[in-house]
C-alpha cells in the first residue's frame, strides 16, 4: 500500500512535468507550465519525505532550507543578460548532486551485483563530466576564462585515453562486492578523471558554439538524473532525466542546424576559434568595395521616412545592455506609423532564445519578435534594417562563398533591404572569425561605437525630430 | 586582360554595357577597359567621364577587335551596315551580351565560325547566388517602372484621386497582368502615383507580394497552379484561359490603364487582351504591352509604335529600358561586373564548366554550341522543403525572382531504414547479447529489473522528444531553465539517504549535501523561469 501511494505520487509528478514542458509550446500557456513543474516537484519531494522508513529528517530539512535560500537569492538577483552564466552554473549543481548521490548510495549499499555497480559508476562518471563542464562553461560565459578554445595537441587521443582509464578503473570497482578501500579509490579516481574530461571537453569549444554547449550540458544533466534513477531503481528519476535529456539534445540539434554544424564536431570541440585558413591570396577573399560610414542623423532620417523597419539584435545588444533603448526607439517609431519588427536568428546571443528574453525584459511585445523563417522573406521589402551587435548571423558569405567556414549556415538576409545600418563597436570579425562582406555591401552603412551610446543618440534625435513633425 | 565597350547600333538602343561607375568596378577586378567613342553618349555618359575613371577611348573597330572580352547589351548584329558585327570581334575572343539563343540560331553559328566564347546574360540561371548577375530582372524592373510613366503620359487624367473646388476626380484604376519583376515594379510605381491597382497572375504564390505593394490580387476560380518552374509561368489549360478572359472582359469596363507583362520562355507571348476588350474599354484608356517584342499580349499591339484603336491608346514600345538608358546602363554594368567577378577577374579568368552560373550562361565555346546547358541534378523540389526558409516566390511571366528555384532538396527516394534505425537495432541486439550472458552470472532478477527501468527510460525519451519539438523558439531559454529546475529531481536520491535502512552516517551526510545542491537548482530554476515568463507579453 505504502509503495503504491508513493508510486502514484511519482506518476502524478511525472505527468505534471510533461505538462510543464508542453506548456512552454506557447507564451500564453508558459506560465501555467512553470506552475505545473513546481507542483510536480512539490509532490515528489513531499511523497519522498513522508514515506515510512524516513529517519534522519533534520539534516535533510536543513539542507532543503539552505538550498532554497541560496537558490532564491541567485535567481532573484540575476540580470537577464547574465542568464547564460546562471543556467550553466545550475547545470553544474545537478552534476555535483549526482556524484554525491552516487557516493552515498555506494557507501550505504551492502550488497551489489554487477549491474548495480555499473550503474553507480556511470552515474558518477556522467555527473562529474556535467559538473566540471558546466563550471568551465560558466567561467567562459562570465568572461573569467577566455572564450578562445583550448586546443591541446592530440586532444581527441587525450579524451579517448581518459575514457579508457575510466573503463579500466571500473574493473576493480565492479569486482569488489562491497565498499573496500580499493573500490572507493577507484570511484574517487573515476570522479577526478571525469571532472578533467568534462573540463577539457568544454574548454576546447569556442565562444561561437556556446549556445550549443549550454544546451548539451542541459542534456547531460538530464542523463545524469536518469543514471541516478537506474542506480536507485527510481522510475521518476529515470523519466524526468529522460525528458530533460531529450530536451537538451533537441535544443542542441536545433542550434547545430542553425549553424550548419554537425553536432559531433561541436561536442568534440575545436571549431569556434580555429584559425580560418584563407585559401590562396588573402586578398582574394577580401570583399570588394569600401565600408560606408553613417551617422546618427542620417539613420534617424531614414528611420522616420521608412515604412518597414526590421531590427536584427545580436550578442552585442546584450553586452551593451541596449535592449531598453531599443524598445524606446521601437515605441517612438511605432507611434510615428512605422511598421517595426524584430528578426531573431536561432543562435543570436549565447543561449537559445536569449534575445527573446532580453526583448521581453525590455517590454517588447512578443508578437513583433519573429523567427528567422518567419521574416527572412520580407527583407527585400524592408526600407531600413538595423543590425545591433550581430555579425555572423547576417553574413552573406554563408550563402555565396563556398570557402567560408560558415558556408551553408542559414542567415538573415539583411543585405536584401534598401538600407542596412550596422551598429558595431569596431571593425573586428565576429565570433566565428570570418570577414563579413555585408559591411562592404552597397546598401550597408556602418555606425561605429558602443551600441548603447549609439542608441541613446538615435532615441534623443528621434524624440526631437518626431516632436517637430507632430508639432 | 582588356575589355571592349562598343557603341550599340541596334535601332532605338540607347544603353551601353558600362557606366563610368561600372568601368571602375571592372578596373578593380584587374581589367583594362577600352570604350568606343560616343558609346555612352545616348545614355548621358560623355567620353570624358570614362576617361576620368581610367578607360581609354578607342574607335568602334578597336572596341570590337582589339580586346580580349567584348561587353555588349544587345547581341551583335549580323545585318549591321558594313557587315556582321560578329566578324569584327577578334577570333577566339570572349563576348558577353544578351543573346536569346533560342531565337537566334544563325547567330550561334556565326559565333562558332569565329571560335568565340560567348556568355549570354539572358541565360544566367535564376538562382539566389546569381541574383547580382540577373540582368533580366534588373532590366524588367526598369521596364515595369517606365511602362507606368509612359501610360501616365498618354492618360488624360490624374492617377491619384483629387477633391478640388472644381469637383471631384476619381483615382485611376490600373490592371497589371503578370506580377513578375516588371509587373511588381509597375504596381509599385503606379501605386506611388496614387492609382488603384489590381493585378492578375496565374500563380497563387505571388498574392502576398502584390498585396504588400498595395495591389489587389485578381484570380480565377479554377484550381491550377501556373508555376512553370524556374520562376516562369506555364501555358494554362483552355478552361483556365476561358475563365481568365471572362475576368478580363469584366475588368475592361472599369479599368483605365492596363499593363501586360506576360511572357512564356521560348514561346510567342500569350494573347491576353483581345480586340473586343479594347472596344469595351473607355475611350482615353491606355494599354502598355511589355511583351511587344515577342508578339505582344494585346491583339492590336504594333511593336515600337503607339496606336489608337477605338479611342484606346495601345503602346508597344520595345525600348522602354533604353528610355531610361542612364540607369539601365548603370545596372547592367553592375550585373556584368558581378559576372566578371564570377569568372575570376582578370587574374583568375576561367570559364569553369563546373560552375553552375557560368555553365548556364555559356552558349558557345571553341567552335561548339554549348547551349542549352545540361540540366543540373534536379534541384527544385516539387514543393518547397519545409526546413528551408520560405523562399520568396516571385516567379512571373515577365521575369521572376530567382529565389523560387532555390528551395533545394536532395532528390532520390530515401532507403526504408535510415542509418540511425539500423544503429538502434544493432544496439538493441548487443544489449540482448549482453543480458543473455550476464543474467547467468548475476541472477535474472537484477537483469529483469534493469530491463524494466530501460523500458521506462526509452518511453520517456520518446515522450520528451515529441513534446519538446513543439516548444517555440522564443521560449528556449525558459525551457532550459525549467528543465534545469526539473532535473533537480535528483534531490529525491539525496533524501532517500536519510532512510532508516541506510545505516551509514557518512552516506546520510553526503546525501544531505546532495539535497542542498539539488535544492538550489530547483528553487533557482523555477524562480528564474517565473521571472522570465512574467516579462513576456503581447
Interface residues (C-beta under 8 A of the other chain):
Chain A: X17 X18 X20 X21 X22 X24 X25 X26 X27 X30 X31 X33 X34 X37 X38 X40 X41 X44 X45 X48 X49 X53 X54 X55 X56 X57 X59 X60 X62 X63 X64 X66 X67 X68 X70 X71 X72 X74 X75 X76 X78 X80 X83 X86 X87 X90 X91 X93 X94 X96 X97 X98 X100 X101 X103 X104 X105 X107 X108 X113 X114 X115 X116 X214 X215 X218 X221 X222 X224 X225 X226 X228 X229 X230 X231 X232 X233 X234 X235 X236 X237 X238 X239 X240 X241 X242 X243 X244 X245 X246 X247 X248 X250 X251 X254 X257 X284 X288 X344 X346 X351 X352 X353 X354 X356 X357 X360 X361 X363 X365 X366 X367 X369 X371 X372 X373 X376 X377 X380 X381 X399 X400 X410
Chain B: X25 X28 X29 X128 X129 X212 X341 X348 X387 X389 X390 X391 X392 X438 X441 X442 X443 X446 X447 X449 X450 X453 X456 X457 X458 X460 X461 X463 X464 X465 X467 X468 X469 X470 X471 X472 X473 X474 X475 X476 X477 X478 X479 X480 X481 X482 X483 X484 X485 X486 X487 X488 X489 X490 X491 X492 X493 X494 X495 X496 X497 X498 X499 X500 X501 X502 X503 X504 X506 X507 X508 X509 X510 X511 X512 X513 X514 X515 X516 X517 X518 X519 X520 X521 X522 X523 X524 X525 X526 X527 X528 X529 X530 X531 X532 X533 X534 X535 X536 X537 X538
